[in-house]
Structure formats: C-alpha cells, structure tokens
Amino acid sequence: MPTASSHSPTADGEPGAPRTEAGTGFHPHLPGHDDAPAADGPLRARLHHIRADALDGDTAQTGGMRRFAAVSGSTVGSEKLWMGQTHVSPATASSDHHHGESETAIYVVGGHPEFVFVDHSSGTPEEVRLRTGPGDYIFVPPFVPHREENPDPDEEAVVVIARSTQEAIVVNLPSLHG
C-alpha cells in the first residue's frame, strides 16, 4: 500500500508530487472517499469550481458596495460557510452593522479599505480605525458593531469575505455604540 510520502507518476512518467492515501497524512481520522455517505445529494458529493466571471450578484446590496457570492447555499449547497467578494466604490462607507452569530474573515485584494469599531477593552469606549492594504486580513467576531469605509476618492476597494454562516448576515444599527 502506498504511503503518504509515495510519489505518483505524472502524465509523462516522471515522479510527481507526494500523494496521500486515505487514513494517512494530515487528517488520518477522516474517512476515505469510498466511506463518504452518498445521501448528501449531488451538490455535496463533488468539488465546485466557481470562476471569477460566474459570481452571483443576487445578494444583499448597499449603496456604493457591490457584493458577489461565490460559495453559498444557493451556489454550491454549502451549509456552514459563505464566501464572496465586495467591491467598495471610492469615497463610500457602509452603515454601522454587525453580522449576527457569524464569524467574518476579510482579505484585502485591492485598495485601502478602513474598518471602524468601538474598542471597549480599556474600560473607556474608544473608536478605532484599522487602515488596511492589499494582502491584509481582518477578523470580525460575532455581533461586533463595525463599519467599512473606502476613503480613497479615486480607487475602488475589493475584499474577499468568508463567513461561518451559510449566507451573509448583515444587521444594520443606528450607531457603532449600540
């Protein structure tokens, strides 16, 4: 039986990258493909490739911000994850909001978006502005009020968002201070 360090030949017969067999490697506790239940239906029995030009624009929209779903219940049948892109027009800010029970991870692709929240950790509430750039990440815990802004007057900001809920949750608030 091949081990986690065995190599598979490539199409031209040369050794390729290491191959992992079921029950070995990084996740030996996970069942092999043959052990996976087939009752999950066709959307849950295969990988999905979502091309950049096939993102779903049928999402909640905010003035100056365009949201596109890539991975969601409606696009691929996900049950615990939502992932997509947001394009923020120049000189635009979202309303103050939170994402309910969802954990949110943000990756900055382009531009210099800013994320504003109130930090209560010192005992005295203080408004904090996180200035970001391409390659930066932001983590937003559940129920934390915040606002996204793109202060640049000329350049669009683009971020990739992943949420721990199957669909995007946005609860608009009258202010960051709750």
PyMOL commands that set and color helices and strands:
alter all, ss='L'
color gray80, all
select helices_A, chain A and resi 33-35+42-44+52-54+73-76
alter helices_A, ss='H'
color red, helices_A
select strands_A, chain A and resi 7-9+15-18+65-71+82-88+92-93+97-98+104-110+114-119+126-131+137-140+146-150+157-163+171-172
alter strands_A, ss='S'
color yellow, strands_A
deselect
rebuild
show_as cartoon
